[in-house]
Amino acid sequence: MLLQFSVENFLSFKEKAVMSLEPSKDREHAENINKKGAYKGVNVITTYGANASGKTCFFKAITFALIMIRGSNTRQVNEPLPISPFGFSEESINKPSKFELQFVASDNKKYIYGFSADRERIYEEYLYRYSSRKPTKIFERKSDGTYEFTVREKNALMPLTQMNTPNKFFIATATMWNAQSTKIPLEWLSSGIDTYTDLGVLTQDAIANYQGDNSKDYIQFAEKIMGEADINISKIDIQIKKVPINQGMMPFIPGLVINGQLIQPQEHTQMEVRTFHEVTEEKSGNKYLYSLPLGDESQGTQLLFSFSPLLKRVLDEGKTIVIDEIDRSLHPAVVKYIVNLFRNPEINKAGAQLIVTTHDTSLLKLDMFRRDQIYFVEKDRNTATSHIYAMDEFPVRKSENIEKGYLLGRYGALPNIQDGDIV
């Protein structure tokens, strides 16, 4: 469970920007709070802002931090890190970027992991664990290349510093060499949270799930999603077929050379998906079942078909997912339905979390969200710096129409449309 993410000096964020998922003292909407061990975190965060305000930049910061950590052990010694500091300040360009994640891992303990880095090296890195109210240091990496450990961790971790390099993360190196104190937090950083800037990339993963050992479970879940989202699809049929490969494509098909002879596959697997719609004839009132190829369905329906396996995994495993522009190709009512899956404790039993950017203002309802679940991103036009802030920074009445207030500019984070003639 993610509790907090912060970034500083990365893309459009020059100053430290913080998104917290730890609930405030507000007692509204208890159903919107997940519990894991002794810790609590909200289950949904919605983020608003004008185009080019920095919403995507903030989400990219989470993505880049995770990519850098997960790719650490395969990184070559002199391979650069994908760091992009704030580019509109001579001071910032030459400073490292900073990232920090606070989360609850599989052992129900809170961890704080952070680092600062530029394209050439990692300057600082630290990992703390909460076994009580006070954090315990697992390790701290200094900018001069030295490390600090508690007495308990020193004997196990100090020798592993010799295996690390300036552009690799010690948490990954230590875990690769079987350090137990870094294993659990790295597991969460590797698989407990995922980010998506384009839901279209889910197609291949979806196909694998619909063909796998648990294909029936995934198909049933997709049918449930399609039915409840009012897409009028009552059944989904998936047929897996072996299809001969076109001979004209054989020169482009890889194969194996055995005893000097090229062996190539002669067929490939093809998945055929058809959706079934129950339609009532107007005159007779009789009901008939008609089918369509998935390709003939709307883009939104196809996207929801690909999105369904991810939703099932996330809800089953209690993962955190971050999605940029969730409303792209999806009707606001469908987006609301997906959001409510995470808000429903009968469905979201494992404590999954959904963090999204959206332009769908119909979600701005205090009868749906707490004020600490709504974030805004705004860019200063003079300095080109982005800032992120939560609605609970504003004195908002429980009965207030916050959608109307946002559209009227009461909370900022709106595009500044200039009046004038279009030539």
N, C-alpha and C positions, 0 to 999 in steps of 0.2 A: 504494500500500500504506500503510495507516494504521499508524503506530508508537506514537502516544500521543494521548489526548484528556484535557483537564482543564477543570474548571469550578469557579467560586467565586461564592458569593452569588447563587444562582439556584434558584428553587423551594425544595426542602427542603434544599439543600446550602449551608450557611452558610460552612464552611471549604473550602479547596481540596480537590477530589476528583480523583483521577488513575486512569485506566485505561491501562496500558501493554501494548502488543502486542509489544514487543521482548523476545525470549526471554532468560531468565536463563542462568546457567552450567550449569544442569541439562542433562545429555546424553540424557535420556530422550526417546523419540518424535521422532526426527529427521524423520519423515514429517509432523509437525505444524508444521514451520517452512518458511515461504516465503522465497525469496531474490530480491531485486531489486537489481541492481547490487552495491554493497558492503554492502547492508543486509539484515537479517533481520527477519521478523515472524511471529508465530504465525498459523495459518490459521483458528482457531476460538476464540472466547471464550464461555463459558457463565456466566450471572449468576443468582444465587439470592438470595432474601430473602423475608420475610413480605409479605403484602398491606400496601400503604400504607407500605412501608419506604423507598421512594425509587428503586426500580429504574426505573420508568417515568419518573420525574423526570430521572434521569441520561440516559436515552435521549432525552427531550424536549430536554435541553440540547444534544445533538448536532444534533437536528433544527432547533431554533430558530437555532443558529449558522449552519447551512447555508442556511436560508431567508432569514435576514437578509443574508447575503453575496450569494446568488443574486438577490435582489430589489432590490439596492442601486441599480442604474441606472434602475429604473422608479419609485423612491421619490420622492414629492413633497417639496419643500423642508421643509415643516413637519410631514410625516407622522411619527407616533411609531413607535418601534421596539418590537417585541413582547417587551419585557424584563419579567420578574417576579422581583424580588429576594426573598431570604429574608424572609418576612413576619412572623416572630415575634421581631423584635428592632428596636428603634427605631434602633439604630446601622446595621443592615444595610439597612433600607428606603431610607435616603438615600444609600447607596453604590452605585456602578456594579457590574454583574456582569462577570465575567471569563471568557473562553473562550480555549483554545489547542489547535491541532491540529499534530501533527508527522507528516509523511508523506513518502513517496517518490513523486515524480511520473513522468511519461512519459520524462523525460530521465535517469532512474535516480539523481537527486540528492535528497538529503534537504532538506526545507523545514520551517521553523517559522513558523507564522502565528498571531497572537493579537490580541485586542482587548479593551477594556473599554468598557462602554456602559451608559447607562440609557435610559429611554423617550424622552428628548429629544435626546441626542447621543452621539457616539462620543468618548471621552476619550483613549484610547490605541489605537494600532494598530501592528503591526510585522511585518516579513517578513524572514527570514534564509534563506540558502542555504548548504549545505555543498558546497564544491568540493574541500575537503581535510578534515582532521580538525577544523579550526576553522571556525565559521560566519562567513559574510560578510553584512554588513548590506545589504539592498536598500533598505529605508526604515524609518524609525521616526517615528511621529506622536505628538507630545507632548500632554498635557492642556491646554496653553495655546494649542493650535492651530498650533504650529510643527512643522516637519518636519526630519528629519536624514537625510542620504544620504552614501554614500561618494563620493569624488571621481569615481569611474568612473560612478556612476549620477546624479549631481547634475544635469548638463546636460540629460539626457533627462527626468528626473522632476520637477524643481523647477517648471518652467512648468505642469505638469499639476495642481499643488496649487490653482491658481486656478480650476480647473474643478470642484473638489470642494465639498461642503457639509458642515456639522457632523453630519448624520444619514446620510451616505453613506460607504461604505468606499473608501478610496483605492485598494486593490488592484483593485477593480472599475472605478473611474473611470479609473485609469491604463491598464488593459487596453483599455477602450473607446476610448481615444485612442492605441491601437497601441503602448503601451510593451511592449517585448519581455521585459523582466526580470520582469514580473508575469504574463505570459500563461500560461506553463506551470503555475505553481502554482494560478492561478485555474481553469484547465481541470480540474485534479484536484478542486478544491473544488466545481466545478459538476457534474461528471459521474463522478468516480472513486469516489464514496461516496454511498449512498442509504439512507434510513431508512424503516421501515414500522412503524406502530403497529397496523395492522389489515390483514391479508393480503387481506381482502375487497375492498379497493380495487383489486386487481390485475385484476379481471375485464375492465374496458374495455381495458387494455393487452394482456391476453391475447388478446382478440378481434381486436385490430388485428394482432397477430403471426400468429395462425392464419389471417388473411385476406391477409397480405402476400405479397411476392415470395418469401420464404423459408418459406412456410407448411408445405411438406413436411418441412423440417428440424425445425420446431417440433413438428409432429404426431408425427414419428418419435421425437423426444426424449421427448415426453409418454408415448407408448406404452412406451418403455423404462423410464421412471420408474414408471409404473403397474404394469408387469410385475414389475420388480425389487422394488417395495415390497409385493408379494404382495397386490394388490388384485384379481387375477384378471381383469384387462382385457387382452385380447390385441390389440385393434384399436380405433382411434378413427376414426370417419367424420365429416367436416365438410362440410356442403352449404351453399353460399351461394345464397340465392334472392332474387329481386326480388318483393316482395309489394305489391299495391295498398294505398294508404293509405285507411283507413276515412273515408268522407265526413263522418262526424260529427266527426272530428278536424281537418278542414281549417281551421276558424277559428283553431286553435292552432298551425298549421304556418307558419313564416316563409317568405317568398318575396321575389321581386324585382319592382319596379315598372318596367316598360319602356313608354315612350310612354303613360303613364297607365293601363296594364293590369297587374294583379297576376298574376305568373307563379309558380305553386307546383308543387313536385314531386308527381307522381301515384303514386309508389311509393317504397318504402324497402327497404334491404338487411336481410335476416334470415339469421342463422346458425343452422343446425340441427345439433346435435351428438348423435351416438349412439355408445354404447360397446358393444363386442362381448365376450361372455363365452363361453369354450369350456367346455361342461358335458358330463360323462360320465354317460350313463344308467346307473342302478344295475343293472338287470337284464341288459341286452344288452352293456354296456361300450362301446357306440358313443358317439362324440363328436359333439356338435352345437354350432353357433354361434348364440347368441341375442343379440339387441340390445335395448338400453334407451335411452330419452332420457336425456341427462345429468341432467336435472332429477329423474329417479327414483333417481339414485345418492345415496349418503350425502353429508352435508355435507362430510365429510373428503375424499371423492373429488372433489367439485366444487372444493374449495379446492386440492387438489393439481393439478387440471387448470388452474386459473388461475395457480398458483404455478410450473408447469413452464417457461413462457417466460422468466420472470425468472431462474430457476436457469440456464437455458441461456445467457442473455446475460451473466450475472455470471461464470459459469465460462469462457465464451469470451473475455471481455474483461478478466478479472482484476480485477473491481471489489470493493469492500468494501460489504457490506450489513449493516444493523443492523435486527433484527426483535424487537419487543416481544411476549412471550408466543407464541413459535413453536409451543408445544404446544396452543394453542387449536384445538379441533376435529380435531387430528391425534393418532393413536395414538402412544404412546412409541416403538414399533418403527419407525414411519415417520419420526419426528423423528430417531431415531438413524441411519436410512438417509440422510437429507438431510445430517446432520452429517458422515457418513463420505464423502460425495461431495467435501467440501472437504478431508478428510484424505487422500484418495487422490491421490498425485502423478501417476498415470496419467490421471486424469480432470481434476484441477485443475492443468493444465499452465501456465495463465497466472497463477497465484498469487492466486486470489480469496480473500476473507476473509469469515467469517460471525460476527457478534456477536449473541448472543441473550440474552433473559431467559426463564426457564423455571421451572416448579415440578416438572419431571420429574426426580426424583432418581435414576432409573435410569441417567442419563448420568454420575453421579458415580463414575467408575471410573478408577483410576490406570493400568490397562492400556489406556486409551483416550486419556487426557489427561495433559498435564504439569500440575504444580501451578500454574504461572503462567498457565494457561488457564482457571482456575476462580476466579470473583470472587463476593463476597458484598456485599450492601447491608443495612445495619442502621440503624434509627432510634432515637435516644435518646429515651425516653418523657418525660424531664424537660425537655429543651431543644428537642425536636421537630426536631433536626438529623439529617440522614442522613450516613452514612459508608460509603465503598466500600473494600474491601481484598481482596487476593488470597490464595488458599490457601497460597502459598509463604511467607507470613508465619508459618505454623505448622510446628513440627517434626513432619512426617508421614513415617512409614516407607513404603517402596515396597509392602509387603505389606498395608498397613492398609486396612480397609474404610471408605472415606471417606463412602460413602452412609450407613452405619449411624452413623458418627461425627457427621455433620451432623444426622441425625434425633434424635440424643441431645443435641444442643446444643453439641457440642464446638467448633464454629466460629462460633457465634452465628447471627444472621440468620434466626431462627425466630420464628413468632408466639408471643406470651406468652398462652397460653390460661388464663384464670382458672377455677378450679373453682367450682362452685356450682349451685344448682337453677335450672332454667328454668321460669318461671311461665307 
